[in-house]
Amino acid sequence: MPQLRRRGFAAGIVSVLLGGAAPQQQLSDNGKPYLTIPASPGDGFNYPYIVFVPPQAPADCFPYLLVEPNNAGGISPDDAALRDARAAAVKVATHFSLGNEMAQRLGAPLLVPVFPRPPLGADSDIDAFSLSRAALFAPGRLRRADLQLAAMIADAKRRLRATGRRLEEKVAMTGFSGSALFANRFTLLHPDLVLAAAYGGLNSFITLPVAAWRGHALEYPMGLADYHAITGHGFDAATYAAIPQLAFQGENDNNDAVPMDDEYTLPERDLIWMLFGKAMYPQRWRAIQEVYASVRTSVQFRAYPDIGHSFDQRALDEIFALFSRAARCARGKIGTAPH
């Protein structure tokens, strides 16, 4: 096993080993250290997760865990998909991603779950990367990936607190493309767990914080019509409304998930197009903002010119500012990420 040369991280590893299944410590291909925490069904999660702890000292004003779902890996039977998903999760944790960038800027640990994307029949798959309806109600080990992530969060906080790190209960969520949908949906399902959230590459459609629109019921993942059936309780609109969020995409982004069978059924797709528009810009992008504005959330929408299905420094700076404000960090106490 490679030697870890970053003294603070190595010391933390020893403490993290206290309690629970022993993590594996490794270096990514760019030399950044990370931990793989094994699956622990007894603790509520059937898949492993990755933790990246940046070498720089944590910012005292940001005692929060960052979370970004994995968003890559092949569509293949569970074991093969898990290998692909693990490799993808390591890249999210240790390479250029929204979560890794914020982890380095804020000196905060980053958790990335390792959920696979197994096939579903001959023509579709269980898209756990976006927390699709099929993933939410998947049979077997993948069922309720949102609750499994919540259990991973609790486990990671326990382990990190054992190192002496101060962590508050809530987390900051990031995601891009498929994982943006996961971050958006997880925040709606578990608003009590989220301090702030930022997600981009949205396909001009995200889950809406309403049960119906213009007389049409919107079930998950379109909206909240069956929220009680899923969660066992009503939607806490006040808690959700208080969560600062950034929802963004590039004005040249034409990556549209609405036509994809693994995201929406044909009736759902037709309803989305009827109510909100088939064209991503400007029709559907403006329509979802109208819905969010109707219930007075704290979600800011941004469309960045001259960029497609990607992100750049403009989004990173806004996310950094959003998370800093949410944690009430004073300007100058936290800096920019090293590269």
MOKAHU-V499565 format. One record per backbone hydrogen bond with DSSP energy under -1.0 kcal/mol. NH is the residue of the N-H (numbers start at 1). CO is the residue of the C=O. E is the energy in kcal/mol with one decimal. If there is no record, write none. Layout:
{{NH | CO | E} {NH | CO | E}}
//
This chain:
{{10 | 6 | -2.6} {11 | 7 | -2.4} {12 | 8 | -1.8} {13 | 9 | -2.1} {14 | 10 | -1.4} {15 | 11 | -1.3} {16 | 12 | -2.6} {17 | 13 | -1.3} {18 | 15 | -1.8} {24 | 36 | -2.3} {26 | 34 | -2.3} {28 | 32 | -2.9} {31 | 28 | -2.1} {34 | 26 | -2.4} {35 | 51 | -2.5} {36 | 24 | -2.3} {37 | 49 | -3.3} {40 | 45 | -2.1} {43 | 40 | -2.1} {44 | 41 | -1.4} {45 | 40 | -1.6} {49 | 37 | -1.9} {50 | 112 | -3.0} {51 | 35 | -2.4} {52 | 110 | -2.5} {59 | 106 | -1.7} {62 | 59 | -2.1} {64 | 62 | -1.6} {66 | 109 | -2.7} {67 | 172 | -2.5} {68 | 111 | -2.2} {81 | 77 | -2.9} {82 | 78 | -2.3} {83 | 79 | -1.6} {84 | 80 | -2.0} {85 | 81 | -2.8} {86 | 82 | -2.3} {87 | 83 | -1.9} {88 | 84 | -2.2} {89 | 85 | -2.6} {90 | 86 | -2.2} {91 | 87 | -1.6} {92 | 88 | -2.2} {93 | 89 | -2.4} {94 | 90 | -2.3} {95 | 91 | -2.6} {101 | 97 | -2.5} {102 | 98 | -2.3} {103 | 99 | -2.5} {104 | 100 | -2.2} {105 | 101 | -2.2} {106 | 102 | -2.8} {107 | 103 | -1.3} {108 | 103 | -1.4} {110 | 52 | -2.6} {111 | 66 | -2.7} {112 | 50 | -2.5} {114 | 48 | -2.0} {120 | 124 | -2.4} {126 | 118 | -3.0} {128 | 126 | -1.9} {132 | 127 | -2.0} {136 | 132 | -2.3} {137 | 133 | -1.9} {138 | 135 | -1.0} {143 | 140 | -1.3} {144 | 136 | -1.6} {148 | 144 | -1.9} {149 | 145 | -2.4} {150 | 146 | -2.1} {151 | 147 | -1.9} {152 | 148 | -2.2} {153 | 149 | -2.6} {154 | 150 | -1.9} {155 | 151 | -2.3} {156 | 152 | -3.0} {157 | 153 | -2.5} {158 | 154 | -2.0} {159 | 155 | -2.3} {160 | 156 | -2.8} {161 | 157 | -2.6} {162 | 158 | -1.4} {163 | 160 | -1.2} {164 | 161 | -1.7} {165 | 160 | -1.4} {168 | 63 | -3.5} {171 | 193 | -2.5} {172 | 65 | -2.2} {173 | 196 | -2.4} {174 | 67 | -2.5} {175 | 198 | -1.0} {177 | 200 | -3.0} {179 | 176 | -1.4} {181 | 177 | -1.4} {182 | 178 | -1.6} {183 | 179 | -2.5} {184 | 180 | -2.6} {185 | 181 | -2.7} {186 | 182 | -3.2} {187 | 183 | -2.0} {188 | 184 | -1.4} {189 | 185 | -2.4} {190 | 186 | -2.5} {193 | 190 | -1.9} {195 | 171 | -3.2} {197 | 244 | -1.8} {198 | 173 | -2.3} {199 | 246 | -2.7} {200 | 175 | -1.9} {201 | 248 | -1.4} {205 | 202 | -1.7} {208 | 222 | -2.6} {213 | 216 | -2.1} {216 | 213 | -1.4} {218 | 211 | -3.1} {222 | 219 | -2.4} {224 | 210 | -2.6} {225 | 218 | -3.0} {227 | 224 | -1.9} {230 | 226 | -1.7} {231 | 227 | -2.9} {232 | 228 | -2.7} {237 | 235 | -1.6} {240 | 236 | -2.3} {241 | 237 | -2.7} {242 | 238 | -1.2} {243 | 240 | -1.7} {245 | 298 | -2.0} {246 | 197 | -1.9} {247 | 300 | -3.2} {248 | 199 | -2.1} {249 | 302 | -1.7} {251 | 304 | -2.9} {252 | 307 | -2.5} {253 | 250 | -1.8} {256 | 254 | -1.2} {260 | 257 | -1.8} {263 | 260 | -1.5} {264 | 260 | -2.1} {269 | 265 | -2.8} {270 | 266 | -2.5} {271 | 267 | -2.0} {272 | 268 | -2.6} {273 | 269 | -2.5} {274 | 270 | -2.2} {275 | 271 | -2.8} {276 | 272 | -2.8} {284 | 279 | -2.1} {285 | 280 | -1.7} {286 | 282 | -2.3} {287 | 283 | -2.0} {288 | 284 | -2.2} {289 | 285 | -1.0} {290 | 286 | -1.7} {291 | 287 | -1.6} {292 | 288 | -2.2} {293 | 289 | -2.6} {294 | 290 | -1.4} {296 | 293 | -1.0} {297 | 292 | -1.1} {300 | 245 | -2.9} {302 | 247 | -2.3} {304 | 249 | -2.2} {310 | 308 | -2.2} {316 | 312 | -1.9} {317 | 313 | -2.7} {318 | 314 | -1.8} {319 | 315 | -2.6} {320 | 316 | -2.5} {321 | 317 | -2.2} {322 | 318 | -2.6} {323 | 319 | -2.9} {324 | 320 | -2.2} {325 | 321 | -2.5} {326 | 322 | -2.4} {327 | 323 | -1.9} {328 | 325 | -1.0} {329 | 324 | -3.2} {333 | 330 | -1.8}}
//
